[in-house]
Amino acid sequence: MSVVRESDLIGIGKKYQIETEAGDNMVVVIHDDGRRELYRRDEEDNDTQCVMTLSDEESRQIAGILGGLSYKPKALETMEVALDDLRIEWYKIDVSDDWANRSIGDLAVRQKTGATIIAAIREDETIINPGPEYVITTGVTLVIAGKSKNIKLLKEILL
């Protein structure tokens, strides 16, 4: 697991120092104006170089890409991310799921479970925040967000 250290930069924003499992060292500075700067730290000479500067919108696009909203490797049938109490899971709809071909509204997902379907991914198409009219079909991968208990309830409905 990677190590993340967070510190306040008074008058600037926040700094995150990340040591990855692969041994890389990265620094992310989030400015109060929304800009993000990515730095790579070289352990040998303790030199830090700015790799790129991103706007708020660019940062969110890249976060979606890195988080798997645009593409999820086919080898990963399910995936899970935890951010404090919030969990995000990917769930691929199987042929045997008898509730497939029903809409999110028909299933009353949010009302019954408190979980939210934040994306539906099928091959080259990603629908962000599908509405209650969205019909869940076999082969689609749902990106689900909520607390652990909410996702457990949703899985009980879906299984």
ABEGO torsion letter per residue (X at the ends): XBBBBBBBBBGAEBBBBBBBAAGBBBBBBBBAAGBBBBBBBBAAAGBBBBABBBBAAAAAAAAAAAAGAABBBAABABBBBBBEABBBBBBBBBAABAABGBBAAAAGAAAAAGBBBABBBBEABBBBGBBAABBBBBGBBBBBBEBAAAAAAAAAAAX
